[in-house]
């Protein structure tokens, strides 16, 4: 069953920041209540919005190299091993690991500002030099939408 998209709510930046802090502290119900009071939306919409904030909080805890490995597993069609990897590598609960991988699969992870993240070509070269060509191809496919043969050619051109 596909998740609903996080609703777009007209939330003031201060309210969003306060709700984000509450979510980071594990106070999801309080965050949803704050969003409901500030926007007038129903409980379900506030809950969906808070879940989107939770995904942001989780994504901040995942190092770039773990994200790349998880993204490669997802691109290979292996969401369960991807969830297990992020759970073990970051210390997420089972529920949070699944939420993170589902968000990645659905394209709901927030974009990082480029900090700590090298260009795709450098990350691909790192996988190839480590002898992990399949992960390099999977990474290219996940980030560019290329099919397998295009991604193989891309990796081969960089190697």
N, C-alpha and C positions, 0 to 999 in steps of 0.2 A: 504494500500500500504506500503510495507516494505521499510525502508530507506536503502540507500546504505551504505556500510561499510565505515568508515573514511579511506581515502586512506593513504597508507604508503608512506611518502615522505622522501627523504633524506634531512632533514633540520638540519642545524647546531644548536647546543644547544643555542648559543647566539640569533640566529634568532627565534627559538622556544620561548625562554624566552621573547624576545621583543614582539612577536605576542601574547603571553599569557597575557602580561601586557596591550596591546592594547585592547584585548577582555575583560579583567577585567574592563577596563575603558569605555566599551561600544562602542569601535571604531572598529567594525567588518570589515568594508570596508577597513580601513587602514591596518588591520591585514592581510586580504586577499591579498591586494596589496603587502605588504611586503613579504608574502609567494610566491606570483607569481614572484616577482623580484629575490628572492633568489634561487628559484628552477626551474623557467622556465615552470611551469605547466600552464594549462589553467585555466580560471576563475572558472569553475565548480569544478575542483579538489581543488583549493585553498579555495573555499567556503565550501566544505565538510570538509576539514582539520580544518578550523576555527570553524566550528560547533562542531567538536570534542573537540577543545580547550574550547569552551563555556560550553560544558558538564562538563569538568574538573573544570571550575570556579564555576559552579552551585553546583557541588558535594562538593566542599570545604565549601560551605555555609550551608550545611545540617548537623545538629547535628546527632550523631550516633543513638540516640533513635528515632528520626524522620525517619531516613533512615530505621531502623528496622521495624517501623510501616508501612511505605510505602511499603517496601519489602514484608511484610506479606499480605497487601492488594493486591499487584500484584500477589502473589502466590495464593491467593484465587480467582483470575480472576476478580478483581475489579479495573481496571486501572483508571476509572473515579473518584471514591472515593479516590484513592491513589493520583491523581493529585490535587484534592480539598484539601486533607489533607496537602500536601507539600506547596501548595499555601498559605493556612491559617497559617501554623506553621512557615514558613520561610519568607513569604512575597513575594514570587515569583509572577511574572505576570502570566496570564493564559498561554501564549505561553511558558514561561520558565518552568512552572509546567508540562505542557504536554511534553516538550522536555526532562525534567529530568526523568519522568516516562517512556517515550518511550525508552530512553537510558538504563534504568534499565531493562526493559522487553527484550531488545535486547542484554543485557550483555555488553553494552558499557561504563558503569560507571568505572572510574579508581579505582583500588584497593587502599585502604588506607594502610598506613604503620603500621597499628596496633595501632596507637596512639588514645587513648580514646575509643578503641573498645575492649570489653572484649570477652573472648572465647564464642563460641556458647552455650556451656552448661550453662554458667552463665546467658546469655541473655534469654535462654529458661526458666531457673528457675525463673527469674524475672517476666516473663509473667505468669507462673503458680502460683507464690505466689500472684500475683495481681488478680488472678481469671480469667485470660484470656487464657485458654488452647487452643482455636482455633487459636489464634495468635501465640502461641508457636509452634503448629504443622505447621502452614503456614510458619513460619520462618525457621524451620528445612527443610521443603520441598524446599523452595526457595534457601537455601544455600547449600544443599547437593544433591538435585535431587531425594531424596527418594519419593516413592509413599506414599499415605495417611496412609496406614496401617503400613508401616515401620516407618514413622514419629511418629505415635501414640505410637508405642512400644518404640521408642527412648525417647519421652517425658515422658512416664510412668516410664521408667527406671530411669530417673533423678528426678522424683517427690517424 
